[in-house]
Amino acid sequence: MTVLVVGSVALDSVETPFGKADDVLGGSGVFFSSSASHFTKVQLVGVVGSDYPMERLRGLEGRGVDLAGVETADGESFRWRGRYRHDLNSAETLETRLGVFSNFRPKIPAQFRDAPFVFLANIDPRLQLEVLKQVNRPRLIACDTMNFWIESRRHELLELLGRVDLITLNDGEARQLTEQSNLIKAAKWIMARGPRHVIIKKGEHGAFMFSEDRVFFAPAYPLENVFDPTGAGDSFAGGFIGWLARSGDLGEANLRRAVVYGSAMGSFAVEGFSNARLLEVTRSEITARIDEFARLVAFDTSLPA
Ligand code: AMP
């Protein structure tokens, strides 16, 4: 089943302790699509400026990502500049230049409106709400957000919570949004406002999925070399939703499996700059990593006689 994603299509400039990359392909929509395209067909909606290297983005088409919803507008592309110091869990935003995103109004092409899975990746919550007016009763609507929007568009974000089935956000964002320091209380606060499931990501410390009174935890894959954490969250979401769309099963057991697929895709994303590693990873590497997750958390509960 197809996934429709609306998100940022950016040029990122990133500094990590291991190197530097300028004006590389980035944005929540791009990372999500690169990841989800391993599992299912993806329809991407976003905007780029006339300066965007479209030939690089077109590389996604060969992977089953339909770019008919990516508009080119006059002006500068969205740019994000960030730095990671030795704690690779938190990005320091040095600059956000909205460029053509400031005047963007998403237009969902007619052939995208029936997508059964919709992911509202990290963009202005006002745009996320506009998308929902243009789609026809998807089976699952999920969204993401970040501190930038929690600070500047809190009201619209709360309205959005009432319209989605699931939200993914990191622990800092969950605390900032809910003003609760305890993550269980934070998840309950969010679920009380709409979503049936809340996924709270904790970077290298894994991810929790809260659903009613149940909680599931998946570790992050222990990597010896993390090059660039940018896009880990969006790639997690791409693996999670991509797997759900591929299997079409929204039962609890499959949601748990999807969290592990999300963790696996997040771990590939951080092994290279931009979306490079995500694009080259093979089906068998993904399967092998899922198996390693199962071994990572397996233990024997029986007591010696
Ligand atoms: P993450 O998965 O959280 O690491 O997301 C990283 C991506 O988010 C980068 O590629 C950025 O281009 C993008 N990004 C950063 N700030 C914003 C913002 N305010 N709105 C939308 N996308 C953003």
Residues whose N, C-alpha, C, O or C-beta is under 5 A from the ligand:
A	BS01	AMP	S8 A10 D12 G26 G27 S28 W80 N122 I123 F148 P229 T230 G231 A232 G233 D234
